[in-house]
Amino acid sequence: MIKKQKMQIKTPIKRYNHTLEFLQNVLPAPATILDLGVRNPFTEIMEKNGYTVYNTEGEDLDLLPEIVKNYKVDAVTAFEIFEHLIAPFNVLRAIETSKIITTIPLNLWFAKAYRSKTDMWDRHYHEFEDWQFDWLLEKSGWTIKKTQKWTSPINKIGFRPILRTVTPRFYAVYAEK
């Protein structure tokens, strides 16, 4: 059990480092952020790096997109959130702040869409390609200012693990209204 816990904690470190570096580049601290989704380990990382962070409380953002209007912040962040929504367009349109920083896992041709069999909230409705996500942002009123991709290699042997070392898995976008 301890090994499994260490592995779960270690797995997102590269992703967290890339995400934090991207965030600091486009929105230096101090800044006040509404981070879509419940409080999580990355919330604490942002706070330790000088950000004031509010999180949504686990509301269904497909049914209550207007919840984002309850916060007056410098920017909205959504790290691996939009792929879980059926209609991310509605939340993106409802955001009133002028800056958004978001990441999504990219659609990989060699892997199926992610779906947890035990957690109804831990499923991907969308597996975006970068151009699809760009289109979603632009159509919902955002202008893309900066993007970045990175890989997510895993320590396993096989064809797919080799592909993960060279195929970008995560896509970060900074956009403004």
C-alpha positions in Angstrom: 0.0 0.0 0.0 2.8 2.5 0.8 4.5 1.8 -2.5 1.3 2.5 -4.3 0.8 5.8 -2.4 4.3 6.9 -3.2 3.8 6.1 -6.9 0.6 8.1 -7.0 2.3 11.1 -5.5 5.3 10.8 -7.7 3.4 10.4 -10.9 2.2 14.0 -11.3 5.4 15.7 -10.3 6.6 16.3 -13.8 3.1 17.6 -14.8 2.9 19.8 -11.8 6.3 21.3 -12.5 5.4 22.1 -16.1 2.1 23.5 -15.0 3.5 25.7 -12.3 6.3 27.0 -14.7 3.6 27.8 -17.3 1.4 29.5 -14.7 4.3 31.6 -13.3 5.3 32.6 -16.8 1.9 33.9 -17.8 0.6 35.1 -14.4 3.3 35.9 -11.9 2.5 35.8 -8.2 1.0 37.4 -6.3 -2.4 36.8 -8.0 -5.8 35.7 -6.9 -7.1 32.6 -8.8 -10.4 30.7 -9.1 -9.3 27.1 -9.7 -12.1 25.1 -11.2 -12.5 21.8 -9.3 -12.2 20.9 -5.7 -9.1 21.6 -3.6 -6.3 19.3 -4.6 -2.5 18.9 -4.2 -1.8 21.5 -6.9 -3.9 24.0 -5.0 -1.4 23.8 -2.2 1.5 24.1 -4.6 0.0 27.3 -6.1 -0.5 28.7 -2.6 3.1 27.9 -1.5 4.2 29.8 -4.6 2.4 33.0 -3.7 -1.0 32.6 -5.2 -4.3 33.1 -3.4 -6.5 30.3 -4.6 -10.3 29.7 -4.4 -11.7 26.4 -5.6 -15.2 25.5 -6.7 -16.9 23.1 -4.3 -17.5 20.1 -6.5 -20.6 21.6 -8.2 -21.5 20.1 -11.5 -20.2 22.8 -13.8 -22.3 21.5 -16.7 -25.5 22.2 -14.8 -24.3 25.3 -12.9 -21.8 27.1 -15.1 -22.8 30.5 -13.6 -21.0 29.4 -10.3 -17.8 31.0 -11.8 -19.5 34.4 -11.6 -19.4 34.3 -7.8 -15.7 35.1 -7.6 -13.7 38.3 -8.4 -10.2 37.1 -9.2 -7.3 37.9 -11.5 -7.6 34.7 -13.4 -9.4 31.4 -13.7 -7.4 28.2 -13.8 -8.7 24.8 -14.9 -6.1 22.0 -14.8 -7.4 18.8 -16.3 -11.1 19.8 -15.8 -12.7 20.5 -19.3 -12.3 17.0 -20.5 -14.6 15.8 -17.8 -17.4 18.2 -18.8 -20.1 17.4 -21.4 -20.5 21.1 -22.3 -17.3 23.1 -21.4 -18.4 25.8 -23.7 -21.0 27.0 -21.2 -18.5 27.4 -18.4 -16.0 29.1 -20.7 -18.7 31.6 -21.7 -19.7 32.3 -18.1 -16.2 33.3 -16.9 -16.1 37.0 -16.4 -12.4 37.5 -15.6 -10.2 38.4 -18.5 -7.6 35.6 -18.1 -7.7 31.8 -18.1 -4.9 29.3 -17.7 -5.9 25.7 -18.5 -4.4 22.3 -19.2 -5.9 19.3 -20.8 -4.7 15.8 -21.5 -4.4 15.4 -25.3 -6.1 12.7 -27.3 -3.6 9.9 -27.9 -4.2 7.7 -30.9 -2.7 4.7 -29.1 -4.8 5.0 -25.9 -8.6 4.9 -25.3 -10.4 7.7 -23.5 -9.9 7.5 -19.7 -12.8 6.1 -17.7 -12.7 5.1 -14.0 -15.0 2.2 -13.3 -15.4 3.2 -9.6 -15.7 7.0 -9.7 -18.4 8.6 -11.9 -16.7 12.0 -11.7 -13.3 10.6 -12.9 -14.1 10.1 -16.5 -13.3 11.9 -19.7 -16.2 12.9 -21.9 -13.8 14.7 -24.3 -10.4 13.6 -25.5 -9.3 16.8 -27.2 -6.8 17.4 -30.0 -5.0 20.7 -29.6 -6.9 22.3 -32.5 -10.2 21.2 -31.1 -9.5 22.8 -27.7 -8.2 26.0 -29.4 -11.5 26.1 -31.4 -13.5 25.7 -28.2 -11.7 28.5 -26.5 -11.9 30.8 -29.5 -15.6 30.1 -30.1 -16.4 30.8 -26.4 -14.8 34.3 -26.7 -11.2 33.7 -25.7 -8.0 34.8 -27.6 -5.1 32.4 -27.2 -1.9 34.1 -26.2 0.4 31.2 -25.4 0.4 27.4 -25.6 2.8 24.6 -24.5 2.8 20.8 -24.8 4.8 18.2 -22.8 5.1 14.5 -22.7 4.2 12.1 -19.9 6.6 9.1 -20.0 5.9 6.2 -17.7 8.3 3.6 -16.3 7.0 0.5 -18.0 8.2 -1.6 -20.9 6.2 -1.8 -24.1 5.1 -0.1 -27.3 2.8 2.5 -25.7 5.3 3.5 -23.0 7.9 4.2 -25.7 5.3 6.3 -27.6 4.6 8.3 -24.4 8.2 9.4 -24.3 7.9 11.3 -27.6 4.2 12.0 -27.9 2.9 15.1 -26.1 0.2 14.2 -23.5 -0.6 17.5 -21.9 -1.5 20.8 -23.5 -1.4 24.2 -21.6 -3.1 27.3 -22.8 -3.1 30.9 -21.6 -6.0 33.0 -23.1 -7.6 36.4 -22.6 -11.0 37.9 -23.3 
